Structures are given as C-alpha cells and as structure tokens.
Amino acid sequence: MRVHVADHPLIAHKLTALRDRETDSPTFRRLADELVTLLAYEATREVRVEPVDIVTPVAPTSGIRLASPKPLVVPILRAGLGMLDGMVRLLPTAEVGFLGMVRNEETLEAHTYANRLPEDLDARQCYLLDPMLATGGTLAAAIHYLVDRGADDITALCLLAAPEGIKRVEQELSGLKIPVTLVTGAIDEKLNEQGYIVPGLGDAGDRLYGIV
C-alpha cells in the first residue's frame, strides 16, 4: 500500500481547527468538507482518463476526460458521509455507493451492516472515504469488500491516520494484487487504550452529527 501524507499549509491549518475541542459541529462539518476537497486533489492524481478531440472557439485541439467506467466514490457510514460533498465537488461525474460498517468497541473488529454498491465492480477505480484510520480494521475490511466485487484500483482518503492502523492495513492487504493508496492529512502519534487516535480529533462521527 502506498501512503501519501498531503503536506500543505492549508491542510495543516484546517486540521488544527478540526482538532480543537471548542470547534462546534457546524464549523467542524464545513472544515471537514473543505479539507476533503484538498485531499481529493492529491488523491485523484492517478484517476483514469482518456483522450478526446474538441473544438475551442478558436481552433480544434485535443484534451482528456475521465475514462469509463466512471470512478466510484464510497463513503463508509456514518462518518464518511461528512466527506462526500467535498469529494464529489472535485469529481461531479463520479458514481456514489455506500458501505455501512461499525467497529465493535470491545473487540475493535469491523462488521458490515449496509451495502449500497453495484454488484459488479469489475475494472472500477474506487475512492473510499473514512475520516479516521485508527485500528485499521474497518478500512481493511472495506477494501476487501470492494476487491471481492471486482474493484481493481482503490484509494482511501482519511483526515487522520495512526501508525498502528496503517501497519494493520498493510498486513491485511499483503496478498492483494491491485494498487491501494492511502491519502491522509496527517499521521498522528499513536492509539490509546480505547483505540482512539492521539492526539487525534475525537470521534469524527459524533463531532460531525452529534452523539447518537
């Protein structure tokens, strides 16, 4: 798995505000949306394109457009929904699927509870959205889920990642033959005993939508 930390002053600035416990939910949602668009710019450097001929008001020329089949954007519910608008702003023609996964807080294992994806993802380039790569179980399970349906190129976007989570994902994906990329705003220090990223920003889902 290739790991890319998007090192940019604007990304660091927005992450700092997201980390602040005094940042309220409306501001948190707005900042997360803006940050995802910046991360999406980095994540789509390898998006598949094809040549196209066009005519400008001045002369014929050639360019590129997104190739078919279209990219598939997959937010992992529920927190991944807070990243969706920022991603499709950059990829408005992409299709969107949804994957519901929840982490058991005792075992820290991920379980799938909802799936709104095409049955056949053959030759599809997929972008997974999940704010926090903590233990790595959810992201690894989601990647395997997409690969089992035929996806052949996967990029995951996370606001923050922990070293333990990255290591686990790399271990669980070691046998995959397809390219997998992680794009994140920062790699934090560690996980605490509860499986939360330190210093982190708390529970992204709760800060986006409130405690339920």
PyMOL commands that place a pseudoatom at each C-alpha (Angstrom):
pseudoatom trace, name=CA, resn=MET, resi=1, chain=A, elem=C, hetatm=0, pos=[0.000, 0.000, 0.000]
pseudoatom trace, name=CA, resn=ARG, resi=2, chain=A, elem=C, hetatm=0, pos=[1.302, 3.413, -0.938]
pseudoatom trace, name=CA, resn=VAL, resi=3, chain=A, elem=C, hetatm=0, pos=[0.880, 6.062, 1.772]
pseudoatom trace, name=CA, resn=HIS, resi=4, chain=A, elem=C, hetatm=0, pos=[0.757, 9.739, 0.838]
pseudoatom trace, name=CA, resn=VAL, resi=5, chain=A, elem=C, hetatm=0, pos=[0.639, 12.429, 3.531]
pseudoatom trace, name=CA, resn=ALA, resi=6, chain=A, elem=C, hetatm=0, pos=[-0.676, 15.623, 1.928]
pseudoatom trace, name=CA, resn=ASP, resi=7, chain=A, elem=C, hetatm=0, pos=[1.784, 18.102, 3.396]
pseudoatom trace, name=CA, resn=HIS, resi=8, chain=A, elem=C, hetatm=0, pos=[0.313, 21.547, 2.724]
pseudoatom trace, name=CA, resn=PRO, resi=9, chain=A, elem=C, hetatm=0, pos=[-0.089, 24.619, 4.967]
pseudoatom trace, name=CA, resn=LEU, resi=10, chain=A, elem=C, hetatm=0, pos=[-3.823, 24.902, 4.263]
pseudoatom trace, name=CA, resn=ILE, resi=11, chain=A, elem=C, hetatm=0, pos=[-4.344, 21.259, 5.189]
pseudoatom trace, name=CA, resn=ALA, resi=12, chain=A, elem=C, hetatm=0, pos=[-2.411, 21.715, 8.441]
pseudoatom trace, name=CA, resn=HIS, resi=13, chain=A, elem=C, hetatm=0, pos=[-4.381, 24.893, 9.182]
pseudoatom trace, name=CA, resn=LYS, resi=14, chain=A, elem=C, hetatm=0, pos=[-7.760, 23.195, 8.747]
pseudoatom trace, name=CA, resn=LEU, resi=15, chain=A, elem=C, hetatm=0, pos=[-6.662, 20.119, 10.691]
pseudoatom trace, name=CA, resn=THR, resi=16, chain=A, elem=C, hetatm=0, pos=[-5.661, 22.312, 13.620]
pseudoatom trace, name=CA, resn=ALA, resi=17, chain=A, elem=C, hetatm=0, pos=[-9.142, 23.828, 13.745]
pseudoatom trace, name=CA, resn=LEU, resi=18, chain=A, elem=C, hetatm=0, pos=[-10.734, 20.363, 13.444]
pseudoatom trace, name=CA, resn=ARG, resi=19, chain=A, elem=C, hetatm=0, pos=[-8.676, 19.080, 16.370]
pseudoatom trace, name=CA, resn=ASP, resi=20, chain=A, elem=C, hetatm=0, pos=[-9.747, 21.916, 18.668]
pseudoatom trace, name=CA, resn=ARG, resi=21, chain=A, elem=C, hetatm=0, pos=[-12.376, 20.645, 21.101]
pseudoatom trace, name=CA, resn=GLU, resi=22, chain=A, elem=C, hetatm=0, pos=[-14.015, 24.087, 21.063]
pseudoatom trace, name=CA, resn=THR, resi=23, chain=A, elem=C, hetatm=0, pos=[-14.917, 23.749, 17.354]
pseudoatom trace, name=CA, resn=ASP, resi=24, chain=A, elem=C, hetatm=0, pos=[-18.691, 23.224, 17.116]
pseudoatom trace, name=CA, resn=SER, resi=25, chain=A, elem=C, hetatm=0, pos=[-20.400, 20.736, 14.776]
pseudoatom trace, name=CA, resn=PRO, resi=26, chain=A, elem=C, hetatm=0, pos=[-21.422, 23.211, 12.020]
pseudoatom trace, name=CA, resn=THR, resi=27, chain=A, elem=C, hetatm=0, pos=[-17.868, 24.560, 11.822]
pseudoatom trace, name=CA, resn=PHE, resi=28, chain=A, elem=C, hetatm=0, pos=[-16.446, 21.047, 12.009]
pseudoatom trace, name=CA, resn=ARG, resi=29, chain=A, elem=C, hetatm=0, pos=[-18.602, 19.936, 9.064]
pseudoatom trace, name=CA, resn=ARG, resi=30, chain=A, elem=C, hetatm=0, pos=[-17.556, 22.930, 6.979]
pseudoatom trace, name=CA, resn=LEU, resi=31, chain=A, elem=C, hetatm=0, pos=[-13.870, 22.465, 7.711]
pseudoatom trace, name=CA, resn=ALA, resi=32, chain=A, elem=C, hetatm=0, pos=[-14.032, 18.729, 7.017]
pseudoatom trace, name=CA, resn=ASP, resi=33, chain=A, elem=C, hetatm=0, pos=[-15.729, 19.451, 3.694]
pseudoatom trace, name=CA, resn=GLU, resi=34, chain=A, elem=C, hetatm=0, pos=[-13.014, 21.936, 2.715]
pseudoatom trace, name=CA, resn=LEU, resi=35, chain=A, elem=C, hetatm=0, pos=[-10.231, 19.616, 3.846]
pseudoatom trace, name=CA, resn=VAL, resi=36, chain=A, elem=C, hetatm=0, pos=[-11.587, 16.687, 1.840]
pseudoatom trace, name=CA, resn=THR, resi=37, chain=A, elem=C, hetatm=0, pos=[-11.545, 18.754, -1.350]
pseudoatom trace, name=CA, resn=LEU, resi=38, chain=A, elem=C, hetatm=0, pos=[-7.852, 19.476, -0.753]
pseudoatom trace, name=CA, resn=LEU, resi=39, chain=A, elem=C, hetatm=0, pos=[-7.146, 15.795, -0.096]
pseudoatom trace, name=CA, resn=ALA, resi=40, chain=A, elem=C, hetatm=0, pos=[-9.194, 14.784, -3.135]
pseudoatom trace, name=CA, resn=TYR, resi=41, chain=A, elem=C, hetatm=0, pos=[-6.954, 16.895, -5.340]
pseudoatom trace, name=CA, resn=GLU, resi=42, chain=A, elem=C, hetatm=0, pos=[-4.000, 14.773, -4.185]
pseudoatom trace, name=CA, resn=ALA, resi=43, chain=A, elem=C, hetatm=0, pos=[-5.946, 11.502, -4.294]
pseudoatom trace, name=CA, resn=THR, resi=44, chain=A, elem=C, hetatm=0, pos=[-7.076, 11.891, -7.909]
pseudoatom trace, name=CA, resn=ARG, resi=45, chain=A, elem=C, hetatm=0, pos=[-3.633, 12.350, -9.458]
pseudoatom trace, name=CA, resn=GLU, resi=46, chain=A, elem=C, hetatm=0, pos=[-3.913, 8.815, -10.849]
pseudoatom trace, name=CA, resn=VAL, resi=47, chain=A, elem=C, hetatm=0, pos=[-7.571, 8.995, -11.889]
pseudoatom trace, name=CA, resn=ARG, resi=48, chain=A, elem=C, hetatm=0, pos=[-8.086, 7.230, -15.202]
pseudoatom trace, name=CA, resn=VAL, resi=49, chain=A, elem=C, hetatm=0, pos=[-8.551, 9.428, -18.251]
pseudoatom trace, name=CA, resn=GLU, resi=50, chain=A, elem=C, hetatm=0, pos=[-8.901, 9.009, -22.000]
pseudoatom trace, name=CA, resn=PRO, resi=51, chain=A, elem=C, hetatm=0, pos=[-8.072, 11.322, -24.908]
pseudoatom trace, name=CA, resn=VAL, resi=52, chain=A, elem=C, hetatm=0, pos=[-10.783, 13.405, -26.528]
pseudoatom trace, name=CA, resn=ASP, resi=53, chain=A, elem=C, hetatm=0, pos=[-10.870, 15.766, -29.502]
pseudoatom trace, name=CA, resn=ILE, resi=54, chain=A, elem=C, hetatm=0, pos=[-12.708, 19.071, -29.107]
pseudoatom trace, name=CA, resn=VAL, resi=55, chain=A, elem=C, hetatm=0, pos=[-13.078, 22.389, -30.889]
pseudoatom trace, name=CA, resn=THR, resi=56, chain=A, elem=C, hetatm=0, pos=[-12.430, 25.601, -28.961]
pseudoatom trace, name=CA, resn=PRO, resi=57, chain=A, elem=C, hetatm=0, pos=[-13.842, 28.961, -30.132]
pseudoatom trace, name=CA, resn=VAL, resi=58, chain=A, elem=C, hetatm=0, pos=[-10.509, 29.382, -31.916]
pseudoatom trace, name=CA, resn=ALA, resi=59, chain=A, elem=C, hetatm=0, pos=[-9.342, 26.003, -33.240]
pseudoatom trace, name=CA, resn=PRO, resi=60, chain=A, elem=C, hetatm=0, pos=[-9.544, 22.205, -32.931]
pseudoatom trace, name=CA, resn=THR, resi=61, chain=A, elem=C, hetatm=0, pos=[-7.454, 20.668, -30.170]
pseudoatom trace, name=CA, resn=SER, resi=62, chain=A, elem=C, hetatm=0, pos=[-7.135, 17.540, -28.089]
pseudoatom trace, name=CA, resn=GLY, resi=63, chain=A, elem=C, hetatm=0, pos=[-7.522, 17.007, -24.370]
pseudoatom trace, name=CA, resn=ILE, resi=64, chain=A, elem=C, hetatm=0, pos=[-8.580, 14.394, -21.837]
pseudoatom trace, name=CA, resn=ARG, resi=65, chain=A, elem=C, hetatm=0, pos=[-11.712, 13.408, -19.973]
pseudoatom trace, name=CA, resn=LEU, resi=66, chain=A, elem=C, hetatm=0, pos=[-12.470, 10.906, -17.231]
pseudoatom trace, name=CA, resn=ALA, resi=67, chain=A, elem=C, hetatm=0, pos=[-12.456, 7.388, -18.635]
pseudoatom trace, name=CA, resn=SER, resi=68, chain=A, elem=C, hetatm=0, pos=[-15.299, 4.876, -18.469]
pseudoatom trace, name=CA, resn=PRO, resi=69, chain=A, elem=C, hetatm=0, pos=[-16.352, 3.186, -16.297]
pseudoatom trace, name=CA, resn=LYS, resi=70, chain=A, elem=C, hetatm=0, pos=[-16.687, 6.224, -14.059]
pseudoatom trace, name=CA, resn=PRO, resi=71, chain=A, elem=C, hetatm=0, pos=[-14.910, 6.327, -10.701]
pseudoatom trace, name=CA, resn=LEU, resi=72, chain=A, elem=C, hetatm=0, pos=[-16.939, 5.116, -7.741]
pseudoatom trace, name=CA, resn=VAL, resi=73, chain=A, elem=C, hetatm=0, pos=[-16.891, 7.137, -4.517]
pseudoatom trace, name=CA, resn=VAL, resi=74, chain=A, elem=C, hetatm=0, pos=[-17.748, 5.084, -1.417]
pseudoatom trace, name=CA, resn=PRO, resi=75, chain=A, elem=C, hetatm=0, pos=[-18.216, 6.806, 1.956]
pseudoatom trace, name=CA, resn=ILE, resi=76, chain=A, elem=C, hetatm=0, pos=[-18.148, 4.437, 4.921]
pseudoatom trace, name=CA, resn=LEU, resi=77, chain=A, elem=C, hetatm=0, pos=[-21.211, 5.214, 7.025]
pseudoatom trace, name=CA, resn=ARG, resi=78, chain=A, elem=C, hetatm=0, pos=[-21.799, 7.164, 9.072]
pseudoatom trace, name=CA, resn=ALA, resi=79, chain=A, elem=C, hetatm=0, pos=[-18.813, 9.476, 9.456]
pseudoatom trace, name=CA, resn=GLY, resi=80, chain=A, elem=C, hetatm=0, pos=[-17.750, 9.073, 5.822]
pseudoatom trace, name=CA, resn=LEU, resi=81, chain=A, elem=C, hetatm=0, pos=[-20.871, 10.961, 4.767]
pseudoatom trace, name=CA, resn=GLY, resi=82, chain=A, elem=C, hetatm=0, pos=[-19.251, 14.121, 6.093]
pseudoatom trace, name=CA, resn=MET, resi=83, chain=A, elem=C, hetatm=0, pos=[-16.572, 13.724, 3.408]
pseudoatom trace, name=CA, resn=LEU, resi=84, chain=A, elem=C, hetatm=0, pos=[-18.857, 13.047, 0.455]
pseudoatom trace, name=CA, resn=ASP, resi=85, chain=A, elem=C, hetatm=0, pos=[-19.686, 16.581, -0.687]
pseudoatom trace, name=CA, resn=GLY, resi=86, chain=A, elem=C, hetatm=0, pos=[-16.048, 17.625, -0.631]
pseudoatom trace, name=CA, resn=MET, resi=87, chain=A, elem=C, hetatm=0, pos=[-15.116, 14.646, -2.800]
pseudoatom trace, name=CA, resn=VAL, resi=88, chain=A, elem=C, hetatm=0, pos=[-17.867, 14.881, -5.418]
pseudoatom trace, name=CA, resn=ARG, resi=89, chain=A, elem=C, hetatm=0, pos=[-17.230, 18.603, -5.728]
pseudoatom trace, name=CA, resn=LEU, resi=90, chain=A, elem=C, hetatm=0, pos=[-13.983, 17.610, -7.419]
pseudoatom trace, name=CA, resn=LEU, resi=91, chain=A, elem=C, hetatm=0, pos=[-15.457, 14.534, -9.165]
pseudoatom trace, name=CA, resn=PRO, resi=92, chain=A, elem=C, hetatm=0, pos=[-19.025, 15.570, -10.009]
pseudoatom trace, name=CA, resn=THR, resi=93, chain=A, elem=C, hetatm=0, pos=[-19.473, 12.848, -12.651]
pseudoatom trace, name=CA, resn=ALA, resi=94, chain=A, elem=C, hetatm=0, pos=[-18.420, 10.024, -10.323]
pseudoatom trace, name=CA, resn=GLU, resi=95, chain=A, elem=C, hetatm=0, pos=[-20.963, 7.492, -9.132]
pseudoatom trace, name=CA, resn=VAL, resi=96, chain=A, elem=C, hetatm=0, pos=[-21.583, 7.089, -5.401]
pseudoatom trace, name=CA, resn=GLY, resi=97, chain=A, elem=C, hetatm=0, pos=[-22.065, 3.912, -3.402]
pseudoatom trace, name=CA, resn=PHE, resi=98, chain=A, elem=C, hetatm=0, pos=[-22.479, 3.450, 0.350]
pseudoatom trace, name=CA, resn=LEU, resi=99, chain=A, elem=C, hetatm=0, pos=[-20.967, 0.957, 2.738]
pseudoatom trace, name=CA, resn=GLY, resi=100, chain=A, elem=C, hetatm=0, pos=[-22.174, 0.716, 6.323]
pseudoatom trace, name=CA, resn=MET, resi=101, chain=A, elem=C, hetatm=0, pos=[-19.551, -0.587, 8.736]
pseudoatom trace, name=CA, resn=VAL, resi=102, chain=A, elem=C, hetatm=0, pos=[-19.337, -0.363, 12.513]
pseudoatom trace, name=CA, resn=ARG, resi=103, chain=A, elem=C, hetatm=0, pos=[-16.488, -1.105, 14.903]
pseudoatom trace, name=CA, resn=ASN, resi=104, chain=A, elem=C, hetatm=0, pos=[-17.166, -3.314, 17.902]
pseudoatom trace, name=CA, resn=GLU, resi=105, chain=A, elem=C, hetatm=0, pos=[-15.774, -1.215, 20.765]
pseudoatom trace, name=CA, resn=GLU, resi=106, chain=A, elem=C, hetatm=0, pos=[-14.785, -4.333, 22.720]
pseudoatom trace, name=CA, resn=THR, resi=107, chain=A, elem=C, hetatm=0, pos=[-13.068, -6.381, 20.012]
pseudoatom trace, name=CA, resn=LEU, resi=108, chain=A, elem=C, hetatm=0, pos=[-12.251, -3.366, 17.755]
pseudoatom trace, name=CA, resn=GLU, resi=109, chain=A, elem=C, hetatm=0, pos=[-13.319, -5.534, 14.772]
pseudoatom trace, name=CA, resn=ALA, resi=110, chain=A, elem=C, hetatm=0, pos=[-15.394, -4.103, 11.899]
pseudoatom trace, name=CA, resn=HIS, resi=111, chain=A, elem=C, hetatm=0, pos=[-18.767, -5.506, 10.831]
pseudoatom trace, name=CA, resn=THR, resi=112, chain=A, elem=C, hetatm=0, pos=[-20.760, -4.674, 7.687]
pseudoatom trace, name=CA, resn=TYR, resi=113, chain=A, elem=C, hetatm=0, pos=[-24.399, -3.727, 8.260]
pseudoatom trace, name=CA, resn=ALA, resi=114, chain=A, elem=C, hetatm=0, pos=[-25.360, -1.991, 4.986]
pseudoatom trace, name=CA, resn=ASN, resi=115, chain=A, elem=C, hetatm=0, pos=[-24.359, -2.136, 1.343]
pseudoatom trace, name=CA, resn=ARG, resi=116, chain=A, elem=C, hetatm=0, pos=[-25.499, 0.129, -1.472]
pseudoatom trace, name=CA, resn=LEU, resi=117, chain=A, elem=C, hetatm=0, pos=[-22.923, -0.759, -4.110]
pseudoatom trace, name=CA, resn=PRO, resi=118, chain=A, elem=C, hetatm=0, pos=[-23.130, -2.079, -7.665]
pseudoatom trace, name=CA, resn=GLU, resi=119, chain=A, elem=C, hetatm=0, pos=[-22.963, -5.876, -7.641]
pseudoatom trace, name=CA, resn=ASP, resi=120, chain=A, elem=C, hetatm=0, pos=[-20.217, -5.830, -10.259]
pseudoatom trace, name=CA, resn=LEU, resi=121, chain=A, elem=C, hetatm=0, pos=[-17.271, -3.505, -9.760]
pseudoatom trace, name=CA, resn=ASP, resi=122, chain=A, elem=C, hetatm=0, pos=[-15.178, -5.074, -12.491]
pseudoatom trace, name=CA, resn=ALA, resi=123, chain=A, elem=C, hetatm=0, pos=[-12.366, -2.705, -13.555]
pseudoatom trace, name=CA, resn=ARG, resi=124, chain=A, elem=C, hetatm=0, pos=[-13.721, 0.083, -11.359]
pseudoatom trace, name=CA, resn=GLN, resi=125, chain=A, elem=C, hetatm=0, pos=[-11.483, 2.666, -9.727]
pseudoatom trace, name=CA, resn=CYS, resi=126, chain=A, elem=C, hetatm=0, pos=[-12.844, 3.293, -6.224]
pseudoatom trace, name=CA, resn=TYR, resi=127, chain=A, elem=C, hetatm=0, pos=[-12.332, 6.058, -3.665]
pseudoatom trace, name=CA, resn=LEU, resi=128, chain=A, elem=C, hetatm=0, pos=[-13.092, 5.093, -0.061]
pseudoatom trace, name=CA, resn=LEU, resi=129, chain=A, elem=C, hetatm=0, pos=[-13.954, 7.870, 2.392]
pseudoatom trace, name=CA, resn=ASP, resi=130, chain=A, elem=C, hetatm=0, pos=[-13.427, 7.408, 6.141]
pseudoatom trace, name=CA, resn=PRO, resi=131, chain=A, elem=C, hetatm=0, pos=[-12.302, 10.268, 8.403]
pseudoatom trace, name=CA, resn=MET, resi=132, chain=A, elem=C, hetatm=0, pos=[-10.153, 8.247, 10.813]
pseudoatom trace, name=CA, resn=LEU, resi=133, chain=A, elem=C, hetatm=0, pos=[-7.771, 5.359, 10.152]
pseudoatom trace, name=CA, resn=ALA, resi=134, chain=A, elem=C, hetatm=0, pos=[-7.419, 4.190, 13.748]
pseudoatom trace, name=CA, resn=THR, resi=135, chain=A, elem=C, hetatm=0, pos=[-7.115, 0.429, 14.321]
pseudoatom trace, name=CA, resn=GLY, resi=136, chain=A, elem=C, hetatm=0, pos=[-7.326, -0.224, 10.581]
pseudoatom trace, name=CA, resn=GLY, resi=137, chain=A, elem=C, hetatm=0, pos=[-9.932, -2.962, 10.813]
pseudoatom trace, name=CA, resn=THR, resi=138, chain=A, elem=C, hetatm=0, pos=[-12.729, -1.017, 9.146]
pseudoatom trace, name=CA, resn=LEU, resi=139, chain=A, elem=C, hetatm=0, pos=[-10.629, 0.200, 6.239]
pseudoatom trace, name=CA, resn=ALA, resi=140, chain=A, elem=C, hetatm=0, pos=[-9.062, -3.207, 5.592]
pseudoatom trace, name=CA, resn=ALA, resi=141, chain=A, elem=C, hetatm=0, pos=[-12.480, -4.876, 5.632]
pseudoatom trace, name=CA, resn=ALA, resi=142, chain=A, elem=C, hetatm=0, pos=[-13.920, -2.241, 3.288]
pseudoatom trace, name=CA, resn=ILE, resi=143, chain=A, elem=C, hetatm=0, pos=[-11.070, -2.662, 0.809]
pseudoatom trace, name=CA, resn=HIS, resi=144, chain=A, elem=C, hetatm=0, pos=[-11.522, -6.448, 0.755]
pseudoatom trace, name=CA, resn=TYR, resi=145, chain=A, elem=C, hetatm=0, pos=[-15.267, -5.925, 0.288]
pseudoatom trace, name=CA, resn=LEU, resi=146, chain=A, elem=C, hetatm=0, pos=[-14.669, -3.839, -2.836]
pseudoatom trace, name=CA, resn=VAL, resi=147, chain=A, elem=C, hetatm=0, pos=[-11.982, -6.141, -4.209]
pseudoatom trace, name=CA, resn=ASP, resi=148, chain=A, elem=C, hetatm=0, pos=[-14.303, -9.151, -3.842]
pseudoatom trace, name=CA, resn=ARG, resi=149, chain=A, elem=C, hetatm=0, pos=[-16.711, -7.340, -6.190]
pseudoatom trace, name=CA, resn=GLY, resi=150, chain=A, elem=C, hetatm=0, pos=[-14.068, -6.666, -8.814]
pseudoatom trace, name=CA, resn=ALA, resi=151, chain=A, elem=C, hetatm=0, pos=[-12.536, -3.265, -7.973]
pseudoatom trace, name=CA, resn=ASP, resi=152, chain=A, elem=C, hetatm=0, pos=[-9.008, -3.121, -9.368]
pseudoatom trace, name=CA, resn=ASP, resi=153, chain=A, elem=C, hetatm=0, pos=[-7.711, 0.210, -8.023]
pseudoatom trace, name=CA, resn=ILE, resi=154, chain=A, elem=C, hetatm=0, pos=[-8.569, 1.656, -4.601]
pseudoatom trace, name=CA, resn=THR, resi=155, chain=A, elem=C, hetatm=0, pos=[-7.634, 4.953, -2.984]
pseudoatom trace, name=CA, resn=ALA, resi=156, chain=A, elem=C, hetatm=0, pos=[-8.654, 5.655, 0.624]
pseudoatom trace, name=CA, resn=LEU, resi=157, chain=A, elem=C, hetatm=0, pos=[-8.999, 9.216, 1.906]
pseudoatom trace, name=CA, resn=CYS, resi=158, chain=A, elem=C, hetatm=0, pos=[-8.665, 9.755, 5.664]
pseudoatom trace, name=CA, resn=LEU, resi=159, chain=A, elem=C, hetatm=0, pos=[-8.381, 13.022, 7.545]
pseudoatom trace, name=CA, resn=LEU, resi=160, chain=A, elem=C, hetatm=0, pos=[-6.044, 11.391, 10.072]
pseudoatom trace, name=CA, resn=ALA, resi=161, chain=A, elem=C, hetatm=0, pos=[-4.227, 8.079, 10.411]
pseudoatom trace, name=CA, resn=ALA, resi=162, chain=A, elem=C, hetatm=0, pos=[-2.463, 6.225, 13.217]
pseudoatom trace, name=CA, resn=PRO, resi=163, chain=A, elem=C, hetatm=0, pos=[0.738, 4.223, 12.664]
pseudoatom trace, name=CA, resn=GLU, resi=164, chain=A, elem=C, hetatm=0, pos=[-0.883, 1.101, 14.135]
pseudoatom trace, name=CA, resn=GLY, resi=165, chain=A, elem=C, hetatm=0, pos=[-3.782, 1.351, 11.690]
pseudoatom trace, name=CA, resn=ILE, resi=166, chain=A, elem=C, hetatm=0, pos=[-1.513, 1.785, 8.684]
pseudoatom trace, name=CA, resn=LYS, resi=167, chain=A, elem=C, hetatm=0, pos=[0.561, -1.218, 9.748]
pseudoatom trace, name=CA, resn=ARG, resi=168, chain=A, elem=C, hetatm=0, pos=[-2.519, -3.403, 10.157]
pseudoatom trace, name=CA, resn=VAL, resi=169, chain=A, elem=C, hetatm=0, pos=[-3.973, -2.430, 6.792]
pseudoatom trace, name=CA, resn=GLU, resi=170, chain=A, elem=C, hetatm=0, pos=[-0.648, -3.153, 5.104]
pseudoatom trace, name=CA, resn=GLN, resi=171, chain=A, elem=C, hetatm=0, pos=[-0.525, -6.571, 6.773]
pseudoatom trace, name=CA, resn=GLU, resi=172, chain=A, elem=C, hetatm=0, pos=[-4.097, -7.491, 5.861]
pseudoatom trace, name=CA, resn=LEU, resi=173, chain=A, elem=C, hetatm=0, pos=[-3.659, -6.378, 2.259]
pseudoatom trace, name=CA, resn=SER, resi=174, chain=A, elem=C, hetatm=0, pos=[-0.283, -8.009, 1.727]
pseudoatom trace, name=CA, resn=GLY, resi=175, chain=A, elem=C, hetatm=0, pos=[-1.727, -10.639, -0.617]
pseudoatom trace, name=CA, resn=LEU, resi=176, chain=A, elem=C, hetatm=0, pos=[-3.684, -8.249, -2.839]
pseudoatom trace, name=CA, resn=LYS, resi=177, chain=A, elem=C, hetatm=0, pos=[-2.507, -7.829, -6.411]
pseudoatom trace, name=CA, resn=ILE, resi=178, chain=A, elem=C, hetatm=0, pos=[-4.171, -4.470, -7.047]
pseudoatom trace, name=CA, resn=PRO, resi=179, chain=A, elem=C, hetatm=0, pos=[-2.852, -0.972, -6.291]
pseudoatom trace, name=CA, resn=VAL, resi=180, chain=A, elem=C, hetatm=0, pos=[-4.066, 0.520, -2.989]
pseudoatom trace, name=CA, resn=THR, resi=181, chain=A, elem=C, hetatm=0, pos=[-3.241, 4.073, -1.920]
pseudoatom trace, name=CA, resn=LEU, resi=182, chain=A, elem=C, hetatm=0, pos=[-3.879, 5.907, 1.333]
pseudoatom trace, name=CA, resn=VAL, resi=183, chain=A, elem=C, hetatm=0, pos=[-4.101, 9.704, 1.222]
pseudoatom trace, name=CA, resn=THR, resi=184, chain=A, elem=C, hetatm=0, pos=[-4.255, 11.392, 4.613]
pseudoatom trace, name=CA, resn=GLY, resi=185, chain=A, elem=C, hetatm=0, pos=[-3.854, 14.826, 6.129]
pseudoatom trace, name=CA, resn=ALA, resi=186, chain=A, elem=C, hetatm=0, pos=[-1.504, 13.628, 8.873]
pseudoatom trace, name=CA, resn=ILE, resi=187, chain=A, elem=C, hetatm=0, pos=[-0.127, 10.559, 10.625]
pseudoatom trace, name=CA, resn=ASP, resi=188, chain=A, elem=C, hetatm=0, pos=[-0.560, 11.034, 14.365]
pseudoatom trace, name=CA, resn=GLU, resi=189, chain=A, elem=C, hetatm=0, pos=[1.429, 9.673, 17.282]
pseudoatom trace, name=CA, resn=LYS, resi=190, chain=A, elem=C, hetatm=0, pos=[-0.397, 6.515, 18.370]
pseudoatom trace, name=CA, resn=LEU, resi=191, chain=A, elem=C, hetatm=0, pos=[-3.630, 4.864, 19.515]
pseudoatom trace, name=CA, resn=ASN, resi=192, chain=A, elem=C, hetatm=0, pos=[-4.753, 4.969, 23.128]
pseudoatom trace, name=CA, resn=GLU, resi=193, chain=A, elem=C, hetatm=0, pos=[-6.149, 2.007, 25.073]
pseudoatom trace, name=CA, resn=GLN, resi=194, chain=A, elem=C, hetatm=0, pos=[-9.643, 2.710, 23.736]
pseudoatom trace, name=CA, resn=GLY, resi=195, chain=A, elem=C, hetatm=0, pos=[-8.466, 2.602, 20.116]
pseudoatom trace, name=CA, resn=TYR, resi=196, chain=A, elem=C, hetatm=0, pos=[-8.688, 6.359, 19.549]
pseudoatom trace, name=CA, resn=ILE, resi=197, chain=A, elem=C, hetatm=0, pos=[-6.040, 8.325, 17.672]
pseudoatom trace, name=CA, resn=VAL, resi=198, chain=A, elem=C, hetatm=0, pos=[-3.771, 10.508, 19.837]
pseudoatom trace, name=CA, resn=PRO, resi=199, chain=A, elem=C, hetatm=0, pos=[-3.754, 13.496, 19.686]
pseudoatom trace, name=CA, resn=GLY, resi=200, chain=A, elem=C, hetatm=0, pos=[-6.468, 12.981, 17.061]
pseudoatom trace, name=CA, resn=LEU, resi=201, chain=A, elem=C, hetatm=0, pos=[-9.672, 14.984, 16.992]
pseudoatom trace, name=CA, resn=GLY, resi=202, chain=A, elem=C, hetatm=0, pos=[-12.074, 12.778, 18.942]
pseudoatom trace, name=CA, resn=ASP, resi=203, chain=A, elem=C, hetatm=0, pos=[-14.906, 10.783, 17.417]
pseudoatom trace, name=CA, resn=ALA, resi=204, chain=A, elem=C, hetatm=0, pos=[-15.378, 12.219, 13.931]
pseudoatom trace, name=CA, resn=GLY, resi=205, chain=A, elem=C, hetatm=0, pos=[-18.925, 10.910, 13.594]
pseudoatom trace, name=CA, resn=ASP, resi=206, chain=A, elem=C, hetatm=0, pos=[-20.035, 12.449, 16.881]
pseudoatom trace, name=CA, resn=ARG, resi=207, chain=A, elem=C, hetatm=0, pos=[-18.391, 15.767, 16.069]
pseudoatom trace, name=CA, resn=LEU, resi=208, chain=A, elem=C, hetatm=0, pos=[-19.997, 15.843, 12.620]
pseudoatom trace, name=CA, resn=TYR, resi=209, chain=A, elem=C, hetatm=0, pos=[-23.501, 14.805, 13.585]
pseudoatom trace, name=CA, resn=GLY, resi=210, chain=A, elem=C, hetatm=0, pos=[-23.759, 14.732, 17.369]
pseudoatom trace, name=CA, resn=ILE, resi=211, chain=A, elem=C, hetatm=0, pos=[-23.828, 11.800, 19.782]
pseudoatom trace, name=CA, resn=VAL, resi=212, chain=A, elem=C, hetatm=0, pos=[-26.463, 9.166, 18.990]
for i in range(1, 212): cmd.bond("trace and resi %d" % i, "trace and resi %d" % (i + 1))
show_as sticks, trace
zoom trace
